[in-house]
Amino acid sequence: MTKTVTRADIADALYRELGFSHAESFKLIDQVLQNMIDALGRGEEVKLSKFASFIPHAKTERMGRNPKTGDKHVIAPRTVISFKASNSLKALLLGK
């Protein structure tokens, strides 16, 4: 089974590698994530060079169907976020 990297793991890396305190590390991570959330909430794309882009897309209302029962229902409009890996990340994952 593969390990899941958590916010605590990232904070610990900041603590070990950059010398931030644990509290500063968590605060830094929380601030970065909140800035990303705020931008996505405004409909803006978030691009982290050499990592990925997070792109909000508006989905319109549409008819859906429960595959088990066949009942039809309306799926409400919503915003979804797509993740697009950068070419650098793709190359790293593909071993190129």
C-alpha positions as CSV (number, residue, x, y, z in Angstrom):
1,M,0.0,0.0,0.0
2,T,1.3,3.5,-0.8
3,K,1.6,6.2,1.7
4,T,-0.7,9.3,1.6
5,V,1.2,12.5,2.1
6,T,-0.7,14.8,4.5
7,R,-0.6,18.4,5.5
8,A,1.4,17.3,8.6
9,D,4.0,15.6,6.4
10,I,4.5,18.7,4.4
11,A,4.7,20.9,7.6
12,D,7.3,18.5,9.0
13,A,9.3,18.8,5.8
14,L,9.2,22.6,6.1
15,Y,10.3,22.2,9.7
16,R,13.2,19.9,8.9
17,E,14.4,21.5,5.6
18,L,13.8,25.2,6.1
19,G,13.9,25.5,9.9
20,F,10.4,26.9,10.4
21,S,8.7,26.0,13.6
22,H,5.8,23.5,13.4
23,A,3.3,26.3,14.1
24,E,4.8,28.4,11.3
25,S,4.9,25.5,8.9
26,F,1.2,24.8,9.4
27,K,0.3,28.5,9.1
28,L,2.3,28.7,5.9
29,I,0.6,25.7,4.4
30,D,-2.9,26.9,5.5
31,Q,-2.3,30.4,4.0
32,V,-1.1,28.9,0.6
33,L,-4.1,26.6,0.4
34,Q,-6.5,29.4,1.5
35,N,-5.1,31.7,-1.3
36,M,-5.7,28.9,-3.8
37,I,-9.2,28.2,-2.5
38,D,-10.1,31.9,-2.7
39,A,-8.8,32.2,-6.3
40,L,-10.6,29.1,-7.4
41,G,-13.8,30.4,-5.7
42,R,-13.5,33.6,-7.8
43,G,-13.3,31.4,-10.9
44,E,-9.6,32.0,-11.5
45,E,-7.1,29.3,-12.6
46,V,-4.3,28.5,-10.2
47,K,-1.1,27.6,-11.9
48,L,1.9,26.2,-10.0
49,S,4.9,26.1,-12.4
50,K,6.5,22.7,-12.7
51,F,3.6,21.1,-10.8
52,A,0.1,21.6,-12.1
53,S,-2.8,23.9,-12.9
54,F,-6.2,23.8,-11.1
55,I,-8.9,25.0,-13.4
56,P,-12.5,25.7,-12.4
57,H,-15.2,24.7,-14.9
58,A,-18.9,25.6,-14.7
59,K,-21.2,22.6,-15.3
60,T,-24.7,23.4,-16.4
61,E,-27.9,21.7,-15.2
62,R,-28.6,18.4,-16.8
63,M,-30.8,15.4,-16.6
64,G,-29.3,12.4,-14.8
65,R,-30.4,8.8,-14.3
66,N,-30.0,6.5,-11.4
67,P,-28.4,3.4,-13.1
68,K,-29.9,1.0,-10.6
69,T,-33.5,2.2,-10.7
70,G,-33.7,4.1,-14.0
71,D,-35.3,7.1,-12.2
72,K,-34.5,10.4,-13.8
73,H,-33.6,13.5,-11.8
74,V,-32.0,16.9,-12.4
75,I,-28.4,17.4,-11.6
76,A,-27.9,20.9,-10.4
77,P,-25.4,23.3,-12.0
78,R,-22.1,23.3,-10.2
79,T,-18.4,24.2,-10.5
80,V,-15.8,21.5,-10.7
81,I,-12.1,21.8,-10.5
82,S,-9.9,20.0,-13.0
83,F,-6.2,19.1,-12.3
84,K,-3.8,19.3,-15.2
85,A,-0.3,18.1,-14.5
86,S,2.6,20.1,-15.9
87,N,4.9,18.7,-18.4
88,S,7.7,18.6,-15.8
89,L,5.5,16.5,-13.4
90,K,4.4,14.2,-16.3
91,A,8.0,13.6,-17.2
92,L,9.0,12.9,-13.6
93,L,6.1,10.4,-13.2
94,L,6.8,8.7,-16.5
95,G,10.5,8.5,-15.8
96,K,11.7,10.6,-18.7
